[in-house]
Structures are given as C-alpha cells and as structure tokens.
Amino acid sequence: MRLFLAGNALVALLLGADPAEKPDPRDFGPGTIDVTGYPAEQRKNYEMYAVKCAKCHPLARSVNARFSAGDWKKYMKRMIRRPNSGINEEQAATVYDFLKYHATRLGL
C-alpha cells in the first residue's frame, strides 16, 4: 500500500500536481469522443480541442464532464487566463465551438 501511495505521489509531482489533491474521477473515464458522425468542421475542431485540453490535464476530464454550452463558455474563459495554458482567444473559440456542439448532441 505504501508503494502505491508513493508511486501516486511521484506521478503527481512529475505532472506538476499537488500530491495531496484527490484525483478527479472524470480522469478515469473514456479519453476520446467518437466524432465520426460529426460534421467535418467539428471533426477539425475536435483535433484542436484534443491537443489544447490534453496539454494541462487528461483529455478524459473534459470528455466526461457533463457541462452545458454555457458551462463550457465560462470554463474556457478560465482556461485562457491560466498561465502556460497555451490557448489564445481564437483557439479558445474553436475549442468552445466543439464543446458547445458536443454538449448539444448530448442534450446538455
């Protein structure tokens, strides 16, 4: 058990997370979205979303979030302001467009 906890702490330190923080349960769900049935523009937007969001956390976190379009709008504003997020306004608009479309498809 101690080895497991020490291993988790090491992983958290390497990823830049506080080892005292509890893992986000959304991180353990599916890590991709099947966009084969999405319009071509949204499939392209998904690529930007996958690259930008996975820079700071597992993609599963946002894949498994049950956010409405309005929730995603607020969330993206927060992500733009985060240091080292690497997301500019234009990229955030693209990511938000995908997340809004996906939330609508899920009925959120």
DSSP file (Angstrom, degrees, kcal/mol; ACC not computed):
  #  RESIDUE AA STRUCTURE BP1 BP2  ACC     N-H-->O    O-->H-N    N-H-->O    O-->H-N    TCO  KAPPA ALPHA  PHI   PSI    X-CA   Y-CA   Z-CA
    1    1 A M     >        0   0    0      0, 0.0     4,-2.3     0, 0.0     5,-0.2   0.000 360.0 360.0 360.0 -41.6    0.0    0.0    0.0
    2    2 A R  H  >  +     0   0    0      1,-0.2     4,-2.7     2,-0.2     5,-0.2   0.891 360.0  52.6 -63.6 -38.8    2.8    2.4    0.8
    3    3 A L  H  > S+     0   0    0      2,-0.2     4,-2.6     1,-0.2    -1,-0.2   0.909 108.6  50.8 -62.7 -41.6    4.5    1.7   -2.5
    4    4 A F  H  > S+     0   0    0      2,-0.2     4,-2.3     1,-0.2    -2,-0.2   0.933 112.6  45.6 -60.5 -47.4    1.2    2.5   -4.3
    5    5 A L  H  X S+     0   0    0     -4,-2.3     4,-2.2     2,-0.2    -2,-0.2   0.902 113.3  49.4 -64.7 -41.0    0.8    5.8   -2.4
    6    6 A A  H  X S+     0   0    0     -4,-2.7     4,-2.3     2,-0.2    -1,-0.2   0.902 110.5  51.4 -64.8 -39.9    4.5    6.7   -3.0
    7    7 A G  H  X S+     0   0    0     -4,-2.6     4,-2.4     2,-0.2    -2,-0.2   0.909 109.8  49.2 -62.7 -42.7    4.0    5.9   -6.7
    8    8 A N  H  X S+     0   0    0     -4,-2.3     4,-2.4     2,-0.2    -2,-0.2   0.893 110.6  50.6 -63.2 -40.1    0.9    8.2   -6.9
    9    9 A A  H  X S+     0   0    0     -4,-2.2     4,-2.4     2,-0.2    -2,-0.2   0.904 110.3  49.8 -64.6 -40.7    2.8   11.0   -5.2
   10   10 A L  H  X S+     0   0    0     -4,-2.3     4,-2.6     2,-0.2    -2,-0.2   0.926 111.0  48.7 -64.4 -44.7    5.7   10.6   -7.7
   11   11 A V  H  X S+     0   0    0     -4,-2.4     4,-2.0     1,-0.2     6,-0.2   0.926 111.4  50.5 -60.2 -44.4    3.3   10.7  -10.7
   12   12 A A  H  <>S+     0   0    0     -4,-2.4     5,-3.0     1,-0.2     4,-0.5   0.904 111.1  48.3 -61.5 -42.0    1.6   13.8   -9.3
   13   13 A L  H ><5S+     0   0    0     -4,-2.4     3,-1.0     1,-0.2    -1,-0.2   0.916 110.9  50.2 -65.4 -42.1    4.9   15.6   -8.8
   14   14 A L  H 3<5S+     0   0    0     -4,-2.6    -1,-0.2     1,-0.3    -2,-0.2   0.839 112.3  47.8 -64.8 -32.3    6.1   14.7  -12.3
   15   15 A L  T 3<5S-     0   0    0     -4,-2.0    -1,-0.3    -5,-0.2    -2,-0.2   0.482 117.9-112.8 -86.8  -2.9    2.8   16.0  -13.7
   16   16 A G  T < 5S+     0   0    0     -3,-1.0     2,-0.2    -4,-0.5    -3,-0.2   0.657  72.6 133.4  83.1  15.7    3.1   19.2  -11.6
   17   17 A A      < -     0   0    0     -5,-3.0    -1,-0.3    -6,-0.2    -2,-0.1  -0.629  66.4-103.9 -97.7 157.9    0.1   18.4   -9.4
   18   18 A D    >   -     0   0    0     -2,-0.2     3,-1.9     1,-0.1    -5,-0.1  -0.711  25.5-145.3 -77.2 119.5   -0.2   18.6   -5.7
   19   19 A P  T 3  S+     0   0    0      0, 0.0    -1,-0.1     0, 0.0    -7,-0.1   0.713  97.1  63.5 -63.3 -17.9    0.1   15.0   -4.4
   20   20 A A  T 3  S+     0   0    0      2,-0.1     2,-0.1   -11,-0.1   -11,-0.0   0.694  83.7  97.1 -77.0 -18.0   -2.3   15.9   -1.6
   21   21 A E  S <  S-     0   0    0     -3,-1.9     3,-0.1     1,-0.1    -9,-0.0  -0.462  80.5-120.0 -71.9 142.0   -5.1   16.6   -4.1
   22   22 A K        -     0   0    0     -2,-0.1    -1,-0.1     1,-0.1    -4,-0.1  -0.559  35.3-101.6 -77.1 145.3   -7.5   13.9   -4.8
   23   23 A P        -     0   0    0      0, 0.0    -1,-0.1     0, 0.0     3,-0.0  -0.352  35.9-109.3 -65.5 148.9   -7.7   12.6   -8.3
   24   24 A D    >   -     0   0    0      1,-0.1     3,-2.0    -3,-0.1     4,-0.3  -0.692  20.8-141.6 -78.3 123.1  -10.6   13.9  -10.4
   25   25 A P  G >  S+     0   0    0      0, 0.0     3,-1.4     0, 0.0    -1,-0.1   0.767  98.2  66.9 -60.0 -24.7  -12.9   10.9  -11.0
   26   26 A R  G >  S+     0   0    0      1,-0.3     3,-1.4     2,-0.2    38,-0.2   0.758  86.1  71.5 -66.5 -22.2  -13.6   12.1  -14.6
   27   27 A D  G <  S+     0   0    0     -3,-2.0    -1,-0.3     1,-0.3    33,-0.2   0.682  92.2  57.3 -66.8 -16.8  -10.0   11.3  -15.4
   28   28 A F  G <  S+     0   0    0     -3,-1.4    -1,-0.3    -4,-0.3    -2,-0.2   0.375  92.9  82.5 -99.0   4.3  -10.7    7.6  -15.2
   29   29 A G  S <  S-     0   0    0     -3,-1.4    31,-0.1     1,-0.2    32,-0.1  -0.161  99.2 -42.0 -91.3-168.3  -13.5    7.6  -17.9
   30   30 A P        -     0   0    0      0, 0.0    -1,-0.2     0, 0.0    34,-0.1  -0.232  46.7-153.8 -56.5 145.1  -13.2    7.4  -21.6
   31   31 A G        +     0   0    0     -3,-0.1     2,-0.3    32,-0.1    28,-0.1   0.299  68.9  45.9-107.3   7.9  -10.4    9.6  -23.0
   32   32 A T        -     0   0    0     28,-0.1     2,-0.4    27,-0.0     0, 0.0  -0.936  66.9-134.4-142.9 165.6  -11.8   10.2  -26.5
   33   33 A I        -     0   0    0     -2,-0.3     2,-1.0    13,-0.0    30,-0.0  -0.989  24.4-125.8-122.0 132.4  -15.0   11.2  -28.3
   34   34 A D        +     0   0    0     -2,-0.4     3,-0.3     1,-0.2    -2,-0.0  -0.681  36.5 168.8 -77.5 106.0  -16.2    9.3  -31.4
   35   35 A V    >   +     0   0    0     -2,-1.0     3,-2.0     1,-0.2    -1,-0.2   0.199  39.2 112.6-104.7  14.6  -16.6   12.2  -33.8
   36   36 A T  T 3  S+     0   0    0      1,-0.3    -1,-0.2     7,-0.0     7,-0.1   0.812  82.3  46.2 -59.9 -29.3  -17.1   10.1  -37.0
   37   37 A G  T 3  S+     0   0    0     -3,-0.3    -1,-0.3     2,-0.0    -2,-0.1   0.376  94.3 101.6 -92.6   4.5  -20.7   11.2  -37.3
   38   38 A Y  S <  S-     0   0    0     -3,-2.0     5,-0.1     1,-0.1    -3,-0.0  -0.512  85.5 -90.8 -85.6 155.1  -19.9   14.9  -36.6
   39   39 A P     >  -     0   0    0      0, 0.0     4,-2.0     0, 0.0     3,-0.5  -0.259  41.7-106.7 -59.7 154.8  -19.8   17.5  -39.4
   40   40 A A  H  > S+     0   0    0      1,-0.2     4,-2.1     2,-0.2     5,-0.2   0.864 119.4  54.8 -53.6 -41.9  -16.3   18.0  -41.0
   41   41 A E  H  > S+     0   0    0      1,-0.2     4,-2.4     2,-0.2    -1,-0.2   0.906 109.2  47.4 -61.2 -41.1  -15.8   21.3  -39.2
   42   42 A Q  H  > S+     0   0    0     -3,-0.5     4,-2.1     2,-0.2    -1,-0.2   0.832 107.9  55.1 -72.5 -30.9  -16.5   19.8  -35.8
   43   43 A R  H  X S+     0   0    0     -4,-2.0     4,-1.2     2,-0.2    -1,-0.2   0.898 111.0  46.3 -64.4 -39.1  -14.1   16.9  -36.5
   44   44 A K  H  X S+     0   0    0     -4,-2.1     4,-1.3    -5,-0.2     3,-0.3   0.913 111.3  51.1 -67.2 -43.0  -11.4   19.5  -37.3
   45   45 A N  H  X S+     0   0    0     -4,-2.4     4,-2.6     1,-0.2    -2,-0.2   0.857 103.3  60.7 -61.6 -35.2  -12.4   21.5  -34.1
   46   46 A Y  H  X S+     0   0    0     -4,-2.1     4,-3.1     1,-0.2    -1,-0.2   0.885  99.2  56.4 -60.0 -38.8  -12.1   18.2  -32.1
   47   47 A E  H  X S+     0   0    0     -4,-1.2     4,-2.0    -3,-0.3    -1,-0.2   0.925 109.5  44.7 -59.8 -44.9   -8.4   18.0  -33.1
   48   48 A M  H  X S+     0   0    0     -4,-1.3     4,-2.8     2,-0.2     5,-0.3   0.934 113.7  50.9 -63.7 -46.0   -7.7   21.4  -31.7
   49   49 A Y  H  X S+     0   0    0     -4,-2.6     4,-2.7     1,-0.2     5,-0.4   0.932 109.6  49.9 -55.4 -49.3   -9.7   20.6  -28.6
   50   50 A A  H  X S+     0   0    0     -4,-3.1     4,-1.3     1,-0.2    -1,-0.2   0.889 115.1  43.0 -61.8 -41.1   -7.8   17.3  -28.0
   51   51 A V  H  X S+     0   0    0     -4,-2.0     4,-0.5    -5,-0.2    -2,-0.2   0.949 118.8  41.7 -70.5 -49.6   -4.4   18.9  -28.4
   52   52 A K  H >< S+     0   0    0     -4,-2.8     3,-0.7     1,-0.2     4,-0.4   0.913 117.4  44.4 -69.1 -43.7   -5.1   22.0  -26.3
   53   53 A C  H >X S+     0   0    0     -4,-2.7     4,-1.3    -5,-0.3     3,-0.9   0.856 109.2  56.1 -72.5 -33.8   -7.0   20.4  -23.4
   54   54 A A  H 3< S+     0   0    0     -4,-1.3    -1,-0.2    -5,-0.4    -2,-0.2   0.596  89.7  78.3 -74.5  -9.0   -4.6   17.5  -23.1
   55   55 A K  T << S+     0   0    0     -3,-0.7    -1,-0.2    -4,-0.5    -2,-0.2   0.871 109.9  21.3 -64.7 -35.6   -1.8   19.9  -22.5
   56   56 A C  T <4 S+     0   0    0     -3,-0.9    -2,-0.2    -4,-0.4    -1,-0.2   0.654 132.5   6.0-110.7 -19.6   -2.8   20.5  -18.9
   57   57 A H  S  < S-     0   0    0     -4,-1.3    -1,-0.3   -30,-0.0     5,-0.1  -0.974  91.7 -69.0-156.4 164.3   -4.9   17.5  -17.9
   58   58 A P    >>  -     0   0    0      0, 0.0     3,-1.7     0, 0.0     4,-0.6  -0.337  41.5-128.9 -58.2 139.3   -6.1   14.2  -19.1
   59   59 A L  H >> S+     0   0    0      1,-0.3     4,-2.3     2,-0.2     3,-0.7   0.812 104.9  73.4 -60.0 -28.2   -8.5   14.6  -22.0
   60   60 A A  H 3> S+     0   0    0      1,-0.2     4,-2.4   -33,-0.2    -1,-0.3   0.812  84.3  67.5 -55.3 -30.8  -10.8   12.3  -20.1
   61   61 A R  H <4 S+     0   0    0     -3,-1.7    -1,-0.2     1,-0.2     4,-0.2   0.926 110.4  31.7 -59.4 -45.4  -11.5   15.1  -17.7
   62   62 A S  H X< S+     0   0    0     -3,-0.7     3,-0.6    -4,-0.6     5,-0.2   0.824 114.9  59.6 -83.0 -30.4  -13.4   17.2  -20.3
   63   63 A V  H 3< S+     0   0    0     -4,-2.3    -2,-0.2     1,-0.2    -1,-0.2   0.897 113.2  39.5 -60.2 -38.8  -14.7   14.2  -22.2
   64   64 A N  T 3< S+     0   0    0     -4,-2.4     2,-0.3    -5,-0.2    -1,-0.2   0.398  89.2 110.1 -95.8   1.8  -16.5   13.0  -19.1
   65   65 A A    <   -     0   0    0     -3,-0.6     2,-0.9    -4,-0.2    -3,-0.0  -0.612  61.6-146.4 -76.0 135.5  -17.6   16.4  -17.8
   66   66 A R        +     0   0    0     -2,-0.3     2,-0.3    42,-0.0    -1,-0.1  -0.532  42.5 153.5-101.1  64.7  -21.4   16.9  -18.1
   67   67 A F        -     0   0    0     -2,-0.9    41,-0.1    -5,-0.2     2,-0.1  -0.717  38.8-133.6 -98.1 143.5  -21.2   20.6  -18.9
   68   68 A S     >  -     0   0    0     -2,-0.3     4,-2.4     1,-0.1     5,-0.2  -0.336  37.7 -96.5 -79.6 171.8  -23.8   22.6  -20.9
   69   69 A A  H  > S+     0   0    0      1,-0.2     4,-2.0     2,-0.2     5,-0.1   0.901 128.2  51.6 -57.3 -41.3  -22.7   25.1  -23.6
   70   70 A G  H  > S+     0   0    0      2,-0.2     4,-1.8     1,-0.2    -1,-0.2   0.895 108.1  50.8 -63.7 -40.8  -23.0   27.9  -21.0
   71   71 A D  H  > S+     0   0    0      1,-0.2     4,-2.4     2,-0.2    -2,-0.2   0.920 109.6  50.7 -61.4 -43.7  -20.8   26.0  -18.6
   72   72 A W  H  X S+     0   0    0     -4,-2.4     4,-2.9     1,-0.2     5,-0.2   0.869 105.5  56.5 -64.1 -35.8  -18.2   25.4  -21.2
   73   73 A K  H  X S+     0   0    0     -4,-2.0     4,-1.6     2,-0.2    -1,-0.2   0.939 111.1  43.0 -61.0 -46.5  -18.2   29.1  -22.1
   74   74 A K  H  X S+     0   0    0     -4,-1.8     4,-1.6     1,-0.2    -2,-0.2   0.907 114.4  51.3 -64.0 -42.4  -17.3   30.0  -18.5
   75   75 A Y  H  X S+     0   0    0     -4,-2.4     4,-2.2     1,-0.2    -2,-0.2   0.905 107.1  52.0 -64.2 -43.2  -14.8   27.3  -18.3
   76   76 A M  H  X S+     0   0    0     -4,-2.9     4,-2.1     1,-0.2    -1,-0.2   0.867 105.3  56.0 -64.1 -35.8  -13.0   28.3  -21.5
   77   77 A K  H  X S+     0   0    0     -4,-1.6     4,-1.2    -5,-0.2    -1,-0.2   0.898 109.0  47.8 -61.5 -39.0  -12.7   31.8  -20.2
   78   78 A R  H  X S+     0   0    0     -4,-1.6     4,-0.7     1,-0.2    -2,-0.2   0.900 109.6  52.5 -66.8 -40.4  -10.9   30.4  -17.1
   79   79 A M  H >< S+     0   0    0     -4,-2.2     3,-0.7     1,-0.2     8,-0.3   0.860 104.3  56.0 -67.2 -35.4   -8.6   28.3  -19.2
   80   80 A I  H 3< S+     0   0    0     -4,-2.1    -1,-0.2     1,-0.2     5,-0.2   0.887 107.5  50.3 -61.2 -38.5   -7.5   31.2  -21.3
   81   81 A R  H 3< S+     0   0    0     -4,-1.2    -1,-0.2    -5,-0.2    -2,-0.2   0.629  85.9 106.5 -78.2 -13.5   -6.4   33.1  -18.2
   82   82 A R  S X< S-     0   0    0     -4,-0.7     3,-1.7    -3,-0.7     4,-0.3  -0.461  80.6-109.5 -69.6 133.7   -4.4   30.2  -16.8
   83   83 A P  T 3  S+     0   0    0      0, 0.0    -1,-0.1     0, 0.0    -2,-0.1  -0.358  99.7   8.7 -60.6 140.2   -0.6   30.7  -17.1
   84   84 A N  T 3  S+     0   0    0      1,-0.1    -3,-0.1    -3,-0.1    -2,-0.1   0.633  84.8 129.9  65.4  16.5    1.0   28.4  -19.6
   85   85 A S    <   -     0   0    0     -3,-1.7   -30,-0.1    -5,-0.2     3,-0.1   0.834  57.0-147.3 -68.8 -29.1   -2.3   27.2  -21.0
   86   86 A G        +     0   0    0     -4,-0.3     2,-0.6     1,-0.2    -6,-0.1   0.719  53.5 128.9  71.3  19.2   -1.1   28.0  -24.5
   87   87 A I        -     0   0    0     -8,-0.3    -1,-0.2    -5,-0.2     2,-0.1  -0.935  38.8-167.5-112.4 118.5   -4.7   28.8  -25.6
   88   88 A N     >  -     0   0    0     -2,-0.6     4,-2.8    -3,-0.1     5,-0.2  -0.434  40.6 -94.0 -93.6 176.7   -5.3   32.1  -27.3
   89   89 A E  H  > S+     0   0    0      1,-0.2     4,-2.1     2,-0.2     5,-0.1   0.890 124.1  48.8 -58.8 -43.5   -8.7   33.7  -28.0
   90   90 A E  H  > S+     0   0    0      2,-0.2     4,-1.8     1,-0.2    -1,-0.2   0.920 113.6  46.0 -65.7 -43.9   -9.0   32.2  -31.5
   91   91 A Q  H  > S+     0   0    0      1,-0.2     4,-2.8     2,-0.2     5,-0.2   0.902 110.9  53.3 -64.9 -41.0   -8.1   28.7  -30.3
   92   92 A A  H  X S+     0   0    0     -4,-2.8     4,-3.0     1,-0.2    -1,-0.2   0.884 106.8  52.6 -61.6 -38.0  -10.4   29.0  -27.3
   93   93 A A  H  X S+     0   0    0     -4,-2.1     4,-2.3    -5,-0.2    -1,-0.2   0.894 110.6  47.8 -64.5 -39.3  -13.3   30.0  -29.7
   94   94 A T  H  X S+     0   0    0     -4,-1.8     4,-1.9     2,-0.2    -2,-0.2   0.929 114.0  45.9 -66.1 -46.1  -12.6   26.8  -31.8
   95   95 A V  H  X S+     0   0    0     -4,-2.8     4,-2.7     1,-0.2    -2,-0.2   0.926 113.5  49.7 -62.8 -45.0  -12.4   24.6  -28.7
   96   96 A Y  H  X S+     0   0    0     -4,-3.0     4,-3.0     1,-0.2     5,-0.3   0.898 106.5  55.6 -61.9 -40.3  -15.6   26.2  -27.3
   97   97 A D  H  X S+     0   0    0     -4,-2.3     4,-2.1     1,-0.2    -1,-0.2   0.914 111.3  44.7 -59.0 -42.5  -17.4   25.7  -30.7
   98   98 A F  H  X S+     0   0    0     -4,-1.9     4,-3.0     2,-0.2    -2,-0.2   0.956 114.4  47.5 -65.5 -49.2  -16.6   22.0  -30.5
   99   99 A L  H  X S+     0   0    0     -4,-2.7     4,-2.6     1,-0.2    -2,-0.2   0.872 112.1  50.6 -62.2 -37.4  -17.6   21.7  -26.8
  100  100 A K  H  X S+     0   0    0     -4,-3.0     4,-2.1    -5,-0.2    -1,-0.2   0.934 112.5  46.5 -63.9 -46.2  -20.8   23.6  -27.4
  101  101 A Y  H  X S+     0   0    0     -4,-2.1     4,-2.2    -5,-0.3    -2,-0.2   0.928 113.9  48.1 -61.6 -46.2  -21.7   21.3  -30.3
  102  102 A H  H  X S+     0   0    0     -4,-3.0     4,-1.7     1,-0.2    -2,-0.2   0.912 110.3  51.1 -62.9 -43.5  -20.8   18.2  -28.4
  103  103 A A  H  X>S+     0   0    0     -4,-2.6     5,-2.9     1,-0.2     4,-0.5   0.895 109.4  51.5 -60.7 -40.1  -22.9   19.3  -25.3
  104  104 A T  H ><5S+     0   0    0     -4,-2.1     3,-1.1     1,-0.2    -1,-0.2   0.912 107.6  52.1 -64.1 -42.7  -25.9   19.9  -27.6
  105  105 A R  H 3<5S+     0   0    0     -4,-2.2    -1,-0.2     1,-0.3    -2,-0.2   0.831 109.4  50.4 -62.2 -31.6  -25.5   16.4  -29.1
  106  106 A L  H 3<5S-     0   0    0     -4,-1.7    -1,-0.3    -5,-0.2    -2,-0.2   0.555 117.5-115.8 -81.8  -8.1  -25.5   15.0  -25.6
  107  107 A G  T <<5       0   0    0     -3,-1.1    -3,-0.2    -4,-0.5    -2,-0.1   0.773 360.0 360.0  79.2  26.3  -28.7   17.0  -24.7
  108  108 A L      <       0   0    0     -5,-2.9    -4,-0.2    -6,-0.1    -5,-0.1   0.434 360.0 360.0 -96.1 360.0  -26.9   19.1  -22.1
